[in-house]
Amino acid sequence: EVQLVETGGGLIQPGGSLRLSCAASGFTVSSSYMSWVRQAPGKGLEWVSIIYAGDSTSYADSVKGRFTISRDSSKNTLYLQMNSLRAEDTAVYYCAKETKSQYYYYMDVWGKGTTVTVSS
Amino acid sequence: EIVLTQSPATLSLSPGERATLSCRASQSVSTYLAWYQQKPGQAPRLLIYDASTRATGIPARFSGSGSGTDFTLTISSLEPEDFAIYYCQQRSNWPSRTFGQGTKVEIK
């Protein structure tokens, strides 16, 4: 069964750092397109970052320069290193696997999410 | 950057009724559009991709249509479990992705 499990969320002070993990089973993270998506309390979905072919990466403008996406093939795990955290980073963070259709990539497998709260 | 605008923000309907949700892109996205369903406390679930193809296990009452800038998600006859929030999603500038702001389908 294809599954994603996020861990690493918690309460952190503004300016602090946190690393989220997303453990995968049933497929290989290192050969997949993988995204992080977040959802602030009561708000919609916001795409955060993607890692794809050749470990290329991309970020939303709101996190660029502060967040780093990476993956470890030996652990079959995706990561999101979050630095210089702000109150507006408070959200549930989901990891998602992307699968290519005939034309494009879509997020077809999602984890249950991990909650990050940035507050003093 | 491509912006996705969903309407209406909230749709109040009764079970058995037909739901029609709209997603409009600020510029053409061809058929590179997906729809996701999210229930309270749950992760999103992929419903439709490539504008009109149902994902695995999605009931036939869900259908998607459109191309270019105007897209529609239709639920032919609402079941109790269909009351949720629906998001459209597209890439903006490759490889970034963009979501619409969501449409909530609530029980009337």
Interface residues (C-beta under 8 A of the other chain):
Chain A: S35 V37 G44 L45 E46 W47 I50 Y52 S56 S58 A60 Y94 S101 Q102 Y103 Y104 Y106 M107 D108 W110 G111 K112 G113
Chain B: S30 T31 Y32 A34 Y36 Q38 Q42 A43 P44 R45 L46 Y49 D50 T53 A55 T56 I85 Y87 Q89 R91 P95 S96 R97 T98 F99 G100 Q101 G102
